Amino acid sequence: MKSARQSSPSAGFGPRPGIALVSGAARGIGQAVAAVLAGEGLTVVAADIDADALCKVYESMPGLYPLALDLRDRAGIEAAIAGVEAEIGEIDYLVNVAGVLLPGHGVDASDEDWLESFAVNCHGVFALSRAVARRMRERRRGAIVTVGSNAASTPRTGMAAYAASKAAAAQFTRCLGLELAEYGIRCNLVSPGSTETDMQRRFWRAGAGSAAQVIEGSLAQHRLGIPLGKLAQPDDIAHAVAFLLSDRAGHITLQDLVIDGGATLG
């Protein structure tokens, strides 16, 4: 396949917008990130475990390449990244979005739910970031954003496995950014609160409340509510990711941008 590197300039990404890989791109925040980055002139490799959903979303979009990818398969990740760089081009930007939310209290969570949460939310971020960052390091350029959660820093009832796995991924991203800084590679976090996505709606259907209750807050669940009075939309997160990847954020690294409408009071 001929290299798909874009040549047209893009606002904020300089004269060579480059290639971005986005995990969890079949729906929700990941889909929004892929669309925003493509709109900025980047070539986007949209990765997700759901190959059918990927094809439905991206088959008619020029400049976007679907990639079936299971973040629990480390050997598969290495092979996939090598294939992308050989067939499409060098990866300049990585966005870790893929995640799972398996609700349950800490003492009631099954071993399977705990291990699956870490397999995707933490170990998947590690394996994909490692595969891409090794190549970025050789080229001495690149930027990585991990989409985490405000639950990584604020305890939430019924979300022990999710919060713990997101916290681990967040600290890994910071350490990675510190280690890669000397190579000119920036690593940052975007941490959403409640966002209007299918994953959030599944969480509510599992008995974890509703949009109205999240916005209002719950004394029983020790939630303060959302001061802005609304849920985040996927595009709210996607535009923040695009900013942190771009040259406009050229001196920003190791930072965590929380986008939760004030729910965790800053």
RODO-2510 file (C-alpha; in nm, 4 decimals, decimal comma):
residues 266
     n   res          X          Y          Z
     1     m     0,0000     0,0000     0,0000
     2     k     0,1331     0,3418    -0,0907
     3     s     0,2096     0,5793     0,1954
     4     a    -0,0941     0,7848     0,2945
     5     r     0,0891     1,0692     0,4670
     6     q    -0,1022     1,3948     0,4289
     7     s     0,0769     1,6948     0,2812
     8     s    -0,1717     1,9745     0,3341
     9     p    -0,1121     2,1999     0,6354
    10     s    -0,3485     2,1820     0,9297
    11     a    -0,4261     2,4375     1,1974
    12     g    -0,2050     2,3554     1,4927
    13     f    -0,0252     2,0531     1,3507
    14     g     0,2363     2,2333     1,1460
    15     p     0,3332     2,1712     0,7829
    16     r     0,3286     1,7911     0,8155
    17     p     0,0169     1,6808     1,0024
    18     g     0,1258     1,3152     0,9976
    19     i    -0,0335     0,9876     1,0987
    20     a    -0,2321     0,9191     1,4157
    21     l    -0,3363     0,5859     1,5631
    22     v    -0,6492     0,5927     1,7785
    23     s    -0,7582     0,2897     1,9820
    24     g    -1,1227     0,2307     2,0672
    25     a    -1,2201     0,4165     1,7509
    26     a    -1,5362     0,2263     1,6578
    27     r    -1,7659     0,4317     1,8798
    28     g    -1,7955     0,6978     2,1475
    29     i    -1,4961     0,9114     2,2385
    30     g    -1,2587     0,7137     2,0174
    31     q    -1,4770     0,7657     1,7117
    32     a    -1,5012     1,1365     1,7882
    33     v    -1,1221     1,1643     1,8280
    34     a    -1,0643     0,9898     1,4954
    35     a    -1,3086     1,2208     1,3189
    36     v    -1,1640     1,5386     1,4703
    37     l    -0,8058     1,4410     1,3860
    38     a    -0,9044     1,3525     1,0297
    39     g    -1,0718     1,6932     1,0062
    40     e    -0,7405     1,8496     1,1130
    41     g    -0,5726     1,6891     0,8113
    42     l    -0,4159     1,3870     0,9768
    43     t    -0,4183     1,0377     0,8342
    44     v    -0,5926     0,8288     1,0997
    45     v    -0,5527     0,4593     1,1720
    46     a    -0,8724     0,3747     1,3581
    47     a    -0,8170     0,0678     1,5769
    48     d    -1,0759    -0,1351     1,7640
    49     i    -1,1492    -0,4942     1,8589
    50     d    -1,4885    -0,4688     1,6828
    51     a    -1,3913    -0,5078     1,3174
    52     d    -1,7509    -0,4988     1,1910
    53     a    -1,8249    -0,1705     1,3656
    54     l    -1,4998    -0,0233     1,2340
    55     c    -1,5868    -0,1058     0,8758
    56     k    -1,9352     0,0421     0,9072
    57     v    -1,7978     0,3680     1,0440
    58     y    -1,4882     0,4154     0,8295
    59     e    -1,5325     0,2332     0,4983
    60     s    -1,6457     0,5488     0,3186
    61     m    -1,4087     0,7954     0,4869
    62     p    -1,0945     0,8868     0,2893
    63     g    -0,7788     0,9127     0,4949
    64     l    -0,9053     0,6817     0,7684
    65     y    -0,7827     0,3239     0,7879
    66     p    -0,9653     0,0652     1,0025
    67     l    -0,7432    -0,1703     1,2012
    68     a    -0,8827    -0,4680     1,3922
    69     l    -0,6815    -0,4781     1,7149
    70     d    -0,7218    -0,6665     2,0425
    71     l    -0,5324    -0,4823     2,3161
    72     r    -0,5075    -0,8040     2,5174
    73     d    -0,2876    -0,9582     2,2462
    74     r     0,0629    -0,8138     2,2910
    75     a     0,2154    -1,0083     2,0031
    76     g    -0,0718    -0,8951     1,7825
    77     i    -0,0104    -0,5341     1,8815
    78     e     0,3569    -0,5522     1,7842
    79     a     0,2692    -0,7082     1,4488
    80     a    -0,0055    -0,4539     1,3834
    81     i     0,2164    -0,1529     1,4531
    82     a     0,4915    -0,2920     1,2322
    83     g     0,2349    -0,3414     0,9578
    84     v     0,0959     0,0104     0,9894
    85     e     0,4415     0,1665     0,9662
    86     a     0,5370    -0,0503     0,6685
    87     e     0,2152    -0,0039     0,4717
    88     i     0,0798     0,3378     0,5713
    89     g     0,3655     0,5328     0,7259
    90     e     0,5367     0,6351     1,0471
    91     i     0,3045     0,6937     1,3411
    92     d     0,3423     1,0481     1,4732
    93     y     0,0570     1,0498     1,7249
    94     l    -0,1018     0,7877     1,9497
    95     v    -0,4306     0,8234     2,1347
    96     n    -0,5205     0,5509     2,3856
    97     v    -0,8986     0,5557     2,4138
    98     a    -1,0103     0,1907     2,4267
    99     g    -1,1456     0,0861     2,7625
   100     v    -1,3996    -0,1263     2,9453
   101     l    -1,6226    -0,0347     3,2375
   102     l    -1,7348    -0,3397     3,4370
   103     p    -1,9322    -0,2114     3,7360
   104     g    -1,9113    -0,3687     4,0772
   105     h    -1,8091    -0,2964     4,4339
   106     g    -1,4553    -0,3874     4,5280
   107     v    -1,5494    -0,6765     4,7562
   108     d    -1,8044    -0,8131     4,5090
   109     a    -1,6090    -0,7840     4,1833
   110     s    -1,5250    -1,1137     4,0194
   111     d    -1,1681    -1,2117     3,9378
   112     e    -1,2663    -1,2074     3,5705
   113     d    -1,3980    -0,8496     3,5789
   114     w    -1,0934    -0,7260     3,7706
   115     l    -0,8467    -0,8923     3,5345
   116     e    -1,0371    -0,7846     3,2223
   117     s    -1,0435    -0,4228     3,3428
   118     f    -0,6664    -0,4216     3,3844
   119     a    -0,6069    -0,6218     3,0662
   120     v    -0,7677    -0,3505     2,8531
   121     n    -0,7515    -0,0270     3,0531
   122     c    -0,3972    -0,0679     3,1845
   123     h    -0,2022    -0,3480     3,0165
   124     g    -0,3439    -0,2538     2,6761
   125     v    -0,2303     0,1054     2,7190
   126     f     0,1133    -0,0196     2,8198
   127     a     0,1541    -0,2608     2,5283
   128     l     0,0274    -0,0239     2,2593
   129     s     0,2213     0,2747     2,3949
   130     r     0,5375     0,0677     2,4192
   131     a     0,5121    -0,0540     2,0612
   132     v     0,4546     0,2958     1,9233
   133     a     0,6877     0,4867     2,1587
   134     r     0,9872     0,2675     2,0748
   135     r     0,9557     0,3814     1,7163
   136     m     0,8893     0,7435     1,8121
   137     r     1,2017     0,7405     2,0272
   138     e     1,4183     0,6393     1,7321
   139     r     1,2781     0,9298     1,5282
   140     r     1,2891     1,1738     1,8234
   141     r     0,9401     1,3031     1,7624
   142     g     0,5818     1,2230     1,8514
   143     a     0,3017     1,2839     2,0989
   144     i     0,0833     1,0494     2,3017
   145     v    -0,2457     1,1162     2,4786
   146     t    -0,4127     0,8622     2,7047
   147     v    -0,7828     0,9130     2,7659
   148     g    -0,8308     0,8212     3,1301
   149     s    -1,1089     0,9120     3,3715
   150     n    -1,1709     1,1453     3,6628
   151     a    -1,2377     0,8223     3,8546
   152     a    -0,8607     0,7638     3,8475
   153     s    -0,8169     1,0376     4,1071
   154     t    -1,1587     1,0513     4,2764
   155     p    -1,3088     0,7379     4,4364
   156     r    -1,6404     0,6215     4,2901
   157     t    -1,8747     0,3603     4,4345
   158     g    -1,9314     0,0598     4,2115
   159     m    -1,6279     0,1376     3,9939
   160     a    -1,3337    -0,0100     4,1860
   161     a    -1,1794    -0,2112     3,9010
   162     y    -1,2329     0,0657     3,6479
   163     a    -1,0918     0,3388     3,8727
   164     a    -0,7888     0,1347     3,9762
   165     s    -0,7024     0,0336     3,6201
   166     k    -0,7411     0,3896     3,4944
   167     a    -0,5214     0,5189     3,7772
   168     a    -0,2505     0,2707     3,6823
   169     a    -0,2677     0,3745     3,3168
   170     a    -0,2494     0,7409     3,4155
   171     q     0,0669     0,6963     3,6213
   172     f     0,2223     0,4838     3,3467
   173     t     0,1548     0,7645     3,0974
   174     r     0,3202     1,0210     3,3246
   175     c     0,6268     0,8011     3,3734
   176     l     0,6444     0,7396     3,0002
   177     g     0,6318     1,1130     2,9373
   178     l     0,9143     1,1744     3,1806
   179     e     1,1312     0,9097     3,0186
   180     l     1,0594     1,0281     2,6639
   181     a     1,0935     1,4010     2,7256
   182     e     1,4616     1,4036     2,6288
   183     y     1,3604     1,2737     2,2855
   184     g     1,1099     1,5550     2,2319
   185     i     0,8095     1,3251     2,2785
   186     r     0,5197     1,4562     2,4857
   187     c     0,2779     1,2382     2,6857
   188     n    -0,0396     1,3763     2,8394
   189     l    -0,3715     1,2648     2,9813
   190     v    -0,7285     1,3703     2,9194
   191     s    -0,9609     1,2578     3,1987
   192     p    -1,3323     1,2817     3,1223
   193     g    -1,6118     1,2628     3,3710
   194     s    -1,9532     1,1311     3,2723
   195     t    -1,9783     1,1504     2,8935
   196     e    -2,2706     1,0783     2,6617
   197     t    -2,1509     0,7446     2,5209
   198     d    -2,2812     0,3884     2,4848
   199     m    -2,0454     0,2752     2,7616
   200     q    -2,1907     0,5318     2,9998
   201     r    -2,5456     0,4305     2,9120
   202     r    -2,4652     0,0611     2,9711
   203     f    -2,3279     0,1591     3,3120
   204     w    -2,6545     0,3281     3,4000
   205     r    -2,8597     0,0322     3,2768
   206     a    -2,6570    -0,1853     3,5137
   207     g    -2,8164     0,0037     3,8007
   208     a    -2,5698     0,2884     3,8436
   209     g    -2,8194     0,5731     3,8123
   210     s    -2,9132     0,7974     3,5229
   211     a    -2,7943     1,1102     3,3467
   212     a    -3,0206     1,3286     3,5599
   213     q    -2,8901     1,1726     3,8807
   214     v    -2,5281     1,2154     3,7718
   215     i    -2,5859     1,5827     3,6949
   216     e    -2,7721     1,6431     4,0205
   217     g    -2,5336     1,4381     4,2351
   218     s    -2,5973     1,1744     4,4987
   219     l    -2,5218     1,1947     4,8691
   220     a    -2,5597     0,8167     4,8983
   221     q    -2,2931     0,7631     4,6302
   222     h    -2,0767     1,0526     4,7518
   223     r    -2,1061     1,2277     4,4156
   224     l    -2,1146     1,6066     4,4013
   225     g    -2,2945     1,6350     4,0689
   226     i    -2,1832     1,8401     3,7704
   227     p    -2,1686     2,2164     3,8308
   228     l    -2,2056     2,2964     3,4593
   229     g    -2,5342     2,1052     3,4636
   230     k    -2,4706     1,8779     3,1669
   231     l    -2,2838     1,5693     3,0539
   232     a    -1,9760     1,5941     2,8365
   233     q    -2,0130     1,5110     2,4683
   234     p    -1,7521     1,2976     2,2879
   235     d    -1,6448     1,6010     2,0835
   236     d    -1,5615     1,7879     2,4060
   237     i    -1,3001     1,5244     2,4774
   238     a    -1,1856     1,4894     2,1168
   239     h    -1,1034     1,8583     2,0734
   240     a    -0,8973     1,8555     2,3933
   241     v    -0,7043     1,5530     2,2644
   242     a    -0,6382     1,7290     1,9337
   243     f    -0,5047     2,0330     2,1163
   244     l    -0,2652     1,8285     2,3316
   245     l    -0,1304     1,6455     2,0270
   246     s    -0,0805     1,9608     1,8255
   247     d     0,2047     2,2112     1,8052
   248     r    -0,0176     2,4491     2,0014
   249     a     0,0633     2,2350     2,3063
   250     g     0,4302     2,2048     2,2179
   251     h     0,5527     2,2795     2,5729
   252     i     0,2918     2,0719     2,7555
   253     t     0,3780     1,7255     2,8840
   254     l     0,3008     1,5085     3,1916
   255     q    -0,0286     1,6936     3,2384
   256     d    -0,3790     1,5662     3,3128
   257     l    -0,6613     1,7727     3,1634
   258     v    -0,9805     1,6857     3,3530
   259     i    -1,2985     1,7428     3,1514
   260     d    -1,5894     1,6765     3,3852
   261     g    -1,7864     2,0000     3,4057
   262     g    -1,6422     2,0654     3,7517
   263     a    -1,7663     1,7357     3,8994
   264     t    -1,4449     1,6791     4,0966
   265     l    -1,4028     2,0479     4,1847
   266     g    -1,0758     2,0826     3,9969
***
